[in-house]
Amino acid sequence: MATVRKAHTIWNGDLFHGTGEVTLDSSQLGTYEVTWKARAEESGGRTSPEELIAAAHSACFSMAFSNALAEAGKTAERIETSAEVNFVPGTGITGSHLRVTAVVPGLTAEEFTDIAESAKTGCPVSQALSGISITMDAALET
């Protein structure tokens, strides 16, 4: 059964000087300010579509990786994933770089890398971002 998650944005003004607010409707976790400056320069305490995509990508990968480990009979004690989404004004989103470290008892470095690569490919957000470059650094912690 499909699920639907909702958010909405209210924008005021032109692109370069205007401001907006994005609200996470499904979770009701909050409303966050968005601006062009936060997107193309420094965030200044505001978010951007790219930051929201990075949050989605890091969470999705962590979940996919956890599931791939379980399918291999392993359970991570801890997985930490970060995502950096690159945005070039005039071009758009050009890539997402994942960094994952994890503590997984009984897993070799080679198995870790293979499972991480599989999770990167299988993650639904990675699949949605298939039109951009997705790279990854993965390290097994001991």
N, C-alpha and C positions, 0 to 999 in steps of 0.2 A: 504494500500500500504506500503510495507516495505521500510525502509530507510537504507542506508549503510553509515557508518562513517569510515574514513580512517586515519591511522597513519602509520609511518614507522620508522625503527631504522637502523642505520648504526653502526656496532660494529667493533672495531679494537683491535687486540691482543687476549691474552688468557682470560679466565674467571676472574682470580684473579687479574691480573694487567692491563687488557685492559680497554678501555673506549668506551662509545657509546653515540649516540645522538638520542633521540626519537623526531620525528616531528609530530605535530598534523596537518595533511593534510587537513581534512575537514574544520576545523574552521580557519586554518592558524593563530592560536594564538601564535605559537612559537615552538622553538626547545629547548629541555632540555637535559642536560647531565645526563647519567646514568653510574653507576659503580657497581661492586660487593661490594665494601666497603660501598657504600651508601645503598646497599640492606641488608647487613649482619651486619653492624656496625653503625657508625654515618653517617648522610647524607652528611655533609661537603658541603652543597650548591648544591647537586645533588639530583636527584629523583630516584625512583625505581618503578618496576612494582607494588609493594604493595601500594605505595603511590598513584599511579594512580588509582588502584582499590579502595582504600579508598575514593578518590575524587569522583569516579563514584558511589560508594555505598551511600555516604552521599547525593549527589545530587539526585539520583534516589529515595531514601527513602523520602526525603523532597517533591519531586513531587508526589509520591504515597500517602503520608500522606495528602498533600493538597487536592488531588482528593478525598480521602476517607472522609475527613471532609466535602467537598462540597456535596458528596452523602448523608451525614447525615444532610445536611442543615446548616452547619457551615462554617465560614470562619476564618482562622487564621489571626491575626494581624501580627504575626511573628513566624517563625519556624526556629530554629537553630539546625542543625544536624552535629555531627562529627562522623567519623568512624575511628577505629583503626584496621588495618589489621596486623595480626601476621604472621611472617615468621620465620621458623626454618630451618637453613641450613641443608641440608641432608634429611629433611622431607618435607618441602614445606610450603605452606600457611595453617595454622591450624585454623584460625578463624577470624571473623570480629565482632567488638563490636560497636554498634551504641549507641550514646548518643543524645537524643532529648529533647529539651525544647521548649515550645511554649506558646504563649498567644492566647487563643481562647475564646472569650466572649460567655457566655451561655453554656459552656460545663462543666460537672462534671469530677472529677478526674477519676472515674470509666469509663465513656464514653471515656475519653482521652486515657486511657490505652488500652481499647478494640480496638479503632480505630488505635492506634499506632501498636498494635500487628498484626492487619489485614494488615496494610500497609507494615510492615516488611515482612510478608509472600508473599504479592502480588507484591512487588517491583521486576521488571524484573532482576535487578542486584542481589538481594537476591536469586531469582530463579536460576540464573546462578551460584551462589556460593553455591548451595544446598549441595555440597559435604563436606562442612566445617561447623563448629559450628558458628551460628549467634546469638549473644546475644544483649540485649538492656536494657538501662536505659532510662526511659521516665518520664518527670516531667512537669506538667501543671503549668505555671506561672500565678500569679494573678496580 
